[in-house]
Amino acid sequence: MLLVWEAVARLAGSRLFPPVSQVLLAMGQGIASGALPYNLAITLWRVAAAFAISMLLGTVLGLAMGGWRRVDVLLDSWVTALLNLPALVLIVLMYVWFGLNEAAAIAAVTLNKLPSTAVVVREGARTLDRDLMEMARSFRLRRWPTLRHVVLPQLYPYLFAAARSGLAIIWKIVLVVELLGRSNGVGFQIQVYFQLFDVTHILAYTLAFILVVQAIEWTMLQPLERKAIRWRR
C-alpha cells in the first residue's frame, strides 16, 4: 500500500497529495522536535480517560438493564436518545454548558461512547446461562466470586466487542473535541495544518495516530482477548 501511495503521488506531482516518503520525513521532524510525541500523548491521555470511564459506567449500566426488566424499561429511551444524538451536538453542548476545559472534553467523549457499551453489555447479560447462575447460588458463592468466575467469563466476548467498537468511536470523537475546543492534541494540530493547507503534516499526524492505534490493538487488545476466552477451548 505504501509503495502504491508513493508511486501514485509521484505520478500526480501535486502538493495536495504528497508521497509517503515526504510524509515519513515530516513525521521524523515532528518526533525530533518533540511536537508530535507531545500532542500524541495528550490525545492518548484523553482517549484513555474517556474509554475507562465509559467502559466502567457502560458495563454497570448494561448489566443492570440486562438483569432487571424495570431498569431496562426505565433507561431504554434515554440510552436510545444518546445513541442517536449527533456527537457534534453533544460536544458543543458540553463546551457551552461547562466551558472549554478538559473535564468538558472528557465528558463529551464519554457520553458519546457510554450508550453503545451499555447496549452491547445488556445483550450479553441477557444471554447469561441461567443454569450456571443457579449453580453458583446452590454452592452459595458470594457476589464477587460469582461475578468473577461465572458472569464475566460469559461476558468477555461482549466486553471486547464493546471495547473495540468503543475505541473506534473514541479515536474519532477525541479529534473533533480537540479541533473544536482544545489548544493541543492531534486534532488541534490537524486543524492548524488544515488552515495552512499543509497536507503533508496532516497525513504525518494521521499516520502516526493510525500506527499507535494498530500497536494498541496488536499488543494489548488481541492478547487480552485470547487470554480471556481461552477457557472456551
C-alpha positions in Angstrom: 0.0 0.0 0.0 2.8 2.4 0.9 4.6 1.6 -2.4 1.4 2.3 -4.4 0.9 5.5 -2.5 4.5 6.6 -3.3 4.2 5.8 -7.0 0.8 7.4 -7.5 1.8 10.5 -5.6 5.0 11.0 -7.7 3.0 10.5 -10.9 0.4 13.0 -9.7 3.1 15.6 -8.7 0.6 17.6 -6.6 1.4 19.3 -3.3 -2.1 18.2 -2.2 -1.1 14.5 -2.4 2.4 14.2 -1.1 4.4 10.9 -1.5 4.7 8.7 1.6 8.5 9.4 1.8 7.7 13.1 2.3 5.1 12.3 4.9 7.5 10.0 6.8 10.1 12.7 6.7 7.6 15.2 8.3 6.9 12.5 10.9 10.6 12.2 11.7 10.9 16.0 12.0 7.9 16.1 14.3 9.3 13.4 16.5 12.7 15.1 16.6 11.2 18.4 17.6 9.1 16.7 20.3 5.8 18.3 18.9 4.4 15.1 17.6 5.0 12.9 20.7 3.7 15.6 23.0 0.4 16.1 21.1 0.0 12.4 20.5 0.5 11.8 24.3 -2.1 14.4 25.1 -4.6 12.8 22.8 -3.9 9.3 24.1 -4.5 10.5 27.6 -7.9 11.9 26.7 -8.7 8.6 24.8 -7.7 6.5 27.8 -9.6 8.6 30.3 -12.8 8.6 28.3 -12.5 5.0 27.4 -12.0 3.8 31.0 -14.9 5.9 32.4 -17.3 5.0 29.6 -16.5 1.2 29.8 -16.9 1.2 33.5 -20.2 3.1 33.6 -21.5 1.4 30.4 -20.8 -2.1 31.8 -22.6 -1.4 35.1 -25.5 0.2 33.2 -25.7 -2.7 30.7 -25.6 -5.3 33.5 -28.4 -3.5 35.3 -30.5 -3.2 32.2 -29.9 -6.8 31.2 -30.6 -8.2 34.7 -33.6 -6.2 35.8 -36.6 -5.6 33.5 -37.7 -2.4 35.3 -34.3 -0.8 34.9 -34.3 -1.7 31.2 -37.8 -0.1 30.7 -36.8 3.0 32.7 -33.5 3.7 30.9 -34.0 2.3 27.4 -35.4 5.5 25.9 -32.5 7.6 27.4 -29.9 5.2 26.0 -31.6 5.2 22.6 -31.7 9.1 22.7 -28.0 9.2 23.5 -27.2 6.7 20.7 -28.9 8.8 18.1 -27.7 12.2 19.4 -25.1 13.5 17.0 -21.6 13.6 18.5 -21.0 17.2 17.3 -24.2 18.4 19.1 -23.1 16.7 22.4 -19.6 18.2 22.1 -20.9 21.7 21.5 -23.4 21.4 24.4 -20.7 20.3 26.8 -18.5 23.2 25.9 -21.3 25.7 26.1 -22.5 24.4 29.5 -19.2 23.7 31.2 -16.7 25.8 29.3 -13.7 25.0 27.1 -11.9 22.8 29.6 -10.5 19.3 30.0 -13.5 18.0 32.0 -16.0 19.1 29.4 -13.9 17.4 26.7 -13.7 14.1 28.5 -17.4 14.2 29.4 -18.4 14.8 25.8 -16.4 11.8 24.6 -17.6 9.6 27.5 -21.2 10.4 26.8 -20.8 9.6 23.1 -19.3 6.2 24.0 -21.3 5.1 27.0 -24.7 4.2 25.3 -23.1 1.8 22.8 -21.3 0.0 25.6 -24.4 -0.3 27.7 -26.4 -1.8 24.7 -23.7 -4.4 23.9 -23.3 -5.4 27.6 -27.1 -5.5 28.1 -27.4 -8.0 25.2 -24.6 -10.1 26.8 -26.3 -10.0 30.2 -29.5 -11.3 28.6 -27.6 -14.4 27.2 -26.1 -15.4 30.6 -26.5 -19.1 31.3 -29.2 -19.3 34.0 -28.1 -22.8 34.9 -24.7 -21.6 35.8 -26.1 -18.8 37.8 -28.3 -21.3 39.7 -25.3 -23.5 40.3 -23.4 -20.5 41.8 -26.4 -19.9 44.1 -26.5 -23.6 45.1 -22.9 -23.5 46.1 -23.5 -20.2 48.0 -20.9 -18.3 46.1 -20.6 -14.7 47.2 -21.2 -11.9 44.7 -17.6 -11.2 43.8 -16.6 -14.8 43.1 -19.9 -15.2 41.1 -19.1 -12.1 39.1 -15.5 -13.1 38.5 -15.9 -16.8 37.7 -19.5 -17.1 36.3 -20.7 -13.8 34.9 -17.5 -12.1 33.5 -16.2 -15.1 31.5 -19.6 -15.3 29.7 -19.5 -11.5 29.1 -15.9 -11.3 27.8 -16.8 -11.6 24.1 -19.3 -8.8 24.5 -16.9 -6.6 26.5 -14.2 -6.9 23.9 -16.7 -6.2 21.2 -17.7 -3.1 23.1 -14.1 -2.1 23.7 -13.2 -2.4 20.0 -16.2 -0.5 18.7 -15.7 2.0 21.5 -12.1 2.7 20.7 -13.1 3.2 17.1 -15.6 5.8 18.2 -13.5 7.5 20.8 -10.5 7.9 18.5 -12.6 9.9 16.1 -14.6 11.9 18.6 -11.5 13.0 20.6 -10.1 14.6 17.4 -13.3 16.5 16.9 -13.3 17.6 20.6 -9.7 18.8 20.2 -10.4 20.6 17.0 -13.3 22.5 18.4 -12.2 23.4 21.9 -8.6 22.4 22.9 -5.3 24.1 22.3 -3.2 20.9 22.0 -3.5 17.3 20.8 -3.6 15.7 17.4 -7.0 17.2 16.5 -5.8 20.7 17.2 -2.6 20.2 15.2 -4.6 18.8 12.2 -6.8 22.0 12.4 -3.7 24.2 12.3 -2.2 22.4 9.3 -5.7 22.4 7.6 -5.7 26.2 7.9 -2.2 26.2 6.3 -3.2 23.7 3.6 -0.3 21.6 4.7 -1.4 18.2 3.6 2.0 16.6 4.4 1.8 17.3 8.1 -1.9 16.4 8.2 -1.0 13.0 6.8 2.0 12.7 9.1 -0.1 13.2 12.2 -2.8 10.9 10.8 -0.3 8.1 10.0 1.3 8.4 13.4 -2.1 8.1 15.0 -3.0 5.0 13.0 0.3 3.4 13.9 -0.4 3.9 17.6 -3.9 2.5 17.3 -2.6 -0.6 15.5 0.1 -1.1 18.1 -2.6 -1.0 20.9 -4.7 -3.5 19.0 -1.8 -5.9 18.4 0.0 -5.6 21.8 -3.0 -5.2 24.2 -6.5 -6.0 22.9 -5.7 -9.1 20.9 -3.5 -10.8 23.6 -6.0 -9.9 26.3 -8.9 -11.3 24.3 -7.1 -14.5 23.6 -6.3 -14.9 27.3 -9.8 -14.1 28.4 -11.6 -16.6 26.2 -9.1 -19.4 26.4 -11.4 -21.3 28.7 -13.8 -21.8 25.8 -11.3 -24.0 24.0 
